[in-house]
Amino acid sequence: MWPLKPQGTLHHFLQRFERTRALGDTCPSLVSTGSLAGSCLADRCLWDKLHAQPRVGSVPTFDWFFGYDEAQGLLLPLLQEAQATCPLRVLDVGCGTSSLCTGLYTKCPHPVDVLGVDFSPVAVAHMNSLLEGGQGQKPLCPGHPASHLHFMQADAQNLEPVASSGSFQLVLDKGTWDAVARGGLPGAYQLLSECLRVLSPQGTLIQFSDEDPDVRLPCLEQGSQGWTVTVQELGPFRGITYFAYLVQGSD
């Protein structure tokens, strides 16, 4: 039996965010709405405000759980195995301002066509600016000459405007289920349904989370009938153990 952590690290990161980023000075409107940790993480306005905060130092991205460097040990072997499609199409749902998309684009030695989507226009504008060389940064350069990177505003619970069925070989969800589920499990199941709709039959969906397998696995198995669901432990990173939940098509 895995030890239960019912609130999850998103809850604790929001508490830490309030303490360490001095929101009382940088964004009074956030403080006036009450505790971030008690807010609904499915609320777009909350994420717009968070993504608009000044970043500490010169780091242009912000990761709630961990970034590309920690995930690459899992991702690169999957990308290597799937080279029949070139470049491999990758979708990151709820990408925020994470380094996951940018790391795949700039560091992955395999050709990838990466699309990051987020319902926050603030996050999407930030990442497009970073891609093009804004904010005092150099334009991002691909790790493979055939790689591409795009960012678009879209609701991960309705990907029809940006993605056709079966169009991606790899779909990534780093904390998005966790946030959407705070607004109710029906929304989380709709998110899962859309991720599986746009996933190719032999593709892989990866949910990164700190939620325990005995909580997450029954949900995924219920919502992914006909797919194979497995889990791998990641970390610990900064003292926290995470899990990669893989939903894969049958051969």
Secondary structure, 3 states (H helix, E strand, C coil): CCCCCCCHHHHHHHHHHHHHCCHHHHCHHHHHCCCCCCCCCCCHHHHHHHHCCCCCCCCCCCCCCCCHHHHHHHHHHHHHHCCCCCCEEEEEECCCCCHHHHHHHHHCCCCEEEEEEECCHHHHHHHHHHHHCCCCCCCCCCCCCCCEEEEEECECCECCCCCCCCCEEEEEEECHHHHHHCCCHHHHHHHHHHHHHHEEEEEEEEEEECCCHHHHHHHHHHHCCCCEEEEEEEEEECCEEEEEEEEECCC
